[in-house]
Amino acid sequence: MIDKNLYLAAFRWMLLARLLDDKFASLYRGGKIHGGVFLGRGQEALSAATGISLRPGDVFAPLIRDAAGRFAFGESLLDSVRTYLGSPLGPMRARDGNVHRGRPQAGLLPMLSHLGAMTSVVNGMLLARRLKGQTGAVGAASLGDGATSTGAFHESLNQAAVEQLPLVLVVANNQYAYSTPTARQFACARLADKAVGYGVTAHETDGTNLAACLETLQRAVAAARRGQGPQLVVADLLRLCGHGEHDDAQYVDPQLRAGPLGRDCLKLAEQHLLNQPWATAAEIKHWKAEAAREIAAAVAAVQREPLPDPYRENWQALSETHLYEFQSSAHETRP
């Protein structure tokens, strides 16, 4: 049985993520965002369940569509808005696209577009902590079904199994790798079967059901934290929008949209709150208005911030100070 307060917290992160996505889509269509906008509509339950199941000191490698999980793990609304709107006050200082944002020192990793590769990065951070004698941390890497077809996925899953790393691989099986259906990606009957050959424990869940996602992620994270090795979580769902705002998703099978996978996880979670009853319609309406106000305030604040100035900005990967210190140290250690 999922705790009421945990469910309520996850729902509110889902709600904030959905409303923020809607705002980003509106800004994109109005020419206020340059680059791509990639929405998490339909994947918020899995995302929120992943982020909220982790704790400070853990590592989280989110997907493009993981706004709910990012918020649950501790990302601020301003970090998200500043990155999308190109503010130099954001965590990436207006560099490297809209979605490759994070704060690695806090365990939140900037996303690599080569999604299978994120697992290797999490493995490396977990191994580094082991070498330092640090224990108790879990690493979660979010993937799509398409990423499980990459070489990086197989190599990193094998490494995690051999090293018995506390890794939780969370696969959003949204039926398409961009526009390629799963039938053209893998021949196994179930995506979770891929775990068997590596000696990894697999979990399957309904990605449209917040309670199911919370229960599954809590169980998988707890097992990894207890030292039971890597865990693979596969959640079946459907992306309820295109790959990005530039994509109308005409390739999606209409029968999938009309079936159980096409259900909106946010609407289902809201109905669950009303049925329990854990919240009233008036309370949910208040939460929506509150989230909308927070988003509007964040966007307005960021729009007043200065844009990057190429004539004053230091566009070096290493600052001059750090580069000088590195060169000086190398010179002093030469024979």
N, C-alpha and C positions, 0 to 999 in steps of 0.2 A: 504494500500500500504506500503510495507516494505521499509524502508530507505536504499538507496544505500550503504552508508558507513557501516551501521550495517550488511548488507548482505556480503559486501566485507570482513569485519573483521571476521565474522563467517566462511566464506569460507576458509580464511587463517588458522584459527585454525583447521578446518577439514583437510586441506592439511598437516599441520604439524603433526597432530595426525596419519594420514594414513602413511606418510613416516616414522615416528618413529616406528609405529607398524611393518612395513616392515623390518626395521633395527633390531628390537628385534627378529623377526622371523628368520632372517638370523643368528644373534648371537646365538640363541637357537639351531639352526640346526648345528652350528659350535662348540657346546659344551662350549660356553662362558657364558651362563646363566644357573644357576642351579635352579630347580623349574619349575613352569609352566609359560607359556606365553599365554596370553589371548587377542585376538585382537578385536578391535571395528569395523572391516570392515563392512560397511552397516548401522552402527548406529551413524555415526559421525554427521549427520545433527541434529538429536534429541539432541545429547550430546552438541554440540556447542550452539544450541539454548537455552538450559537450562543454561549453564554456563554464557553466554553473557547476559542473561536476569536478572541475579542477580547483586548485587553491594556490595562494601565493607561494612561489618557489617552484611551481611546475612550469612546464614548457608547452606552449600552444602554437601550432603552425596552422593558421586558418586559411580557408579558401576565399576567393573573391566574394562569394555570397554569404560569408559568415559574419555579417554585422551583428546579429543577435549574440553569437558566441563571443565575439570580440568584446561587446559591452559587458556580458556576464563575467568575462575574465578580467575586466578592469579598464578597457580602452575608454577614453573620454569621448564625448560627443564632439568636442572641439577638434580632437585629433583627426577624426573622420572627415569633418567638414573642411578643415584646413587643407587636408591632402587633396580632396576632390576639387577645391576651388583654387588650388595653387598658392596658398599662403606660405611665405618663407618662415612663419612662426610654427608651422606644423612639424611633426616628428621627422619628416624627410626633407624639410627645408625647401619645398616646392620642386623636388627632384623626382625622377623615376616614376612618372605615371601616377594615376589616381589611386590605385589599389595596392601598390607595393609598399605598404606602410606598416610600421611596427615599432616596438621598443624592446630590442633584444635583451637589454640588461634586466628588464622586468619579465623576461620569458616569453614575450609576444613577438613572434618572428614575422618580418616582412615576407609576403608571399612571393614565391618564384612562379612564373607563368608555366614553367615545365613542372607540372604538379607532382609527378612521381618523385621528383628530386627532393621534395620537402621532407620526406621520411628520412632520407640520408642525413639531412641537417639536424633533425631531432635526435637521431641516433648519435651523431657526433656530440651534441650537447649533453646527452645522457651519459655517454662514455667519459666525457671530460669531468662530469660531476663525480663519477665513480672513481676516477683517478685522483681526484682531490679529496676523496673520503667522504663526500657528501651523500647522504642517503635520504630516502623518503620521497623523492621527487618522481613525478610521472610526466611523460611527454605524450602529447596528443597531436596527431597529424591528420588533418582533414583532406580527403581526396574525393574525386568523382569516379564513376565507374570506368571512364576512359583511362584514368591514370593507372588503373590496375593492369593495363596492357603494356605498360612501359617497362623497359629493362631496369630502370632505377627502382621501381616498385619491388620487383622480384629480388634484386640484389640486397636492398635495404631490409626487406622482410626476412630474408635468409640470415643476414647479419644480426638482426635483432633477436631472432630465434636462437642462433648459436650463442650469442652473448647473454641471452636471457635478460634483455633490457626491459624496463618498465614502460613499454611503448603501447599506446592505444591508437590503432589506425581506424579512423572513422570514415567509412565510404558512403557517400550520398549516391545511391544507385538510382539516378534520375532518368534512366532508360536511354539517354543519348549522350555521347561524347561530342559536344557541339551538335552536329546534325547526323552523326553516325549512330544507328541503333545498336543496342547491346548484342543483338544477334550477329552483327558483323564484327564484334570485338572479342567475344569468347564463346567457347563451345560447351563449357561445363553447365550443368543443369542449374546450379545456384552459384552465385558469385562467392558465397561463403566457402564453397568447396576449395577455393584457392588456398585457404589456410592450412588444409590438411597435410599437404606435401611438405610443409615447413615445420610441422609440429606446433602450430600456433592455434590457440583457442579461438573459435569463431562464435559470434553472437549475431542474431538476426532480429530486426525489429521493424515495426510499421512507422515509417518516417512521417506519416501524416498525423500520428497520435502522440501528443506531448507526453502523456503519462507513460506510454510505452518507451519512448525515447529516454526519458529521465530514468526509468527503472533499468533499462539496458546499459546506459552509460554509467550510472552509479555502480552497477555490478562489475562492469569491465574495468573501470578505473580502480575500484577497490581491489580487484584481483591483481592488477599490475602493481599496485602499491604494496601488496602483500608479498611480492616476489615471485608471482606465478607466471612471469614472462609476458611476452607481447600478446595483445588481444586485438582481434580484428572484428570490428562492428560494421555490419552492412545494414543500411536502412533503405527500404524501398519507398520511393516517392516519385513525384514528377515535378520538374521545373515548370512553374505556372506562367512563364514568360519566355521570351527568346533568350538566346545566349547572352545578348546584350541589347541595349535599347536600339541598336542598329539592325536587329534581327527580328523578323516577324514570326519565326518558328512555324512556318507553314508545313515543315517536314514532320511535325509531331502527329502521330496517329490519332485521329478524332476519337477512336474507341478508348484510348488511354485517357484522354481528357475526360471522357464521360464515365470512366470506371472509378474504382476505389482509389487508385493512385492519383487521380485528378482532384481529390478533395483538398480544400484549403485548410492547412493545419491551424492557421490562426482562427478561422471561424469555428473549427471543431473544438479548439481549446476554449474559446469564449463560451460555446454552448455547454461545455463540460463544467465550467465555473458556475453557470446559471443552474445547471441540473443538480449540482451537489447538495445544497447551494453554498458556494464559497464566495460568491460576489453577487451583487445586484446589478441590474442593467444600468442604474444610475451611477454606480461606482465605476463600472467599465467605461461609461461615457465620460466620466470625470478624468479617468486615466488617459483616455485618448486625447482629450482637450489639453491636459497637462503636458503630455509628450509633444503635441503639436506646438505648444507655446515654447517649450525648451528648444525644439528644432528651429523654429522661426527666430528665436533670440540668438542662437548659435550662428545661423546663416547670416543674419543681419550684422553681427559682430565681426565675422570673418570678412564680409564684403567691405567693411570699413578699413580693414588692415591693408598695409602697403603691399604691392606686388613685388616680386623679385626684381632687383636692379642689377642687370648684367655688368654694369660699370663699377659697382661697388661690392658685389657678391664675390666671395672667394670660392671659385668653382673647382677646388681641388679635393680629391678624395682624402688626401692627407693635408692637414694644415701646414703652413710654412714652419711653424714652431715644432710640430711633431717630426716633420721631415728633417729639419736641422738636427734635432736630437738624435734621430735614427742614424743620420750620416756621421755625426760626431762619435756616437757610440761605436759604429762600425770601424771608423778610422782608429779609435783608441785601442781596439782589440786586435788589430792586425799585427803580425810579428815584425 
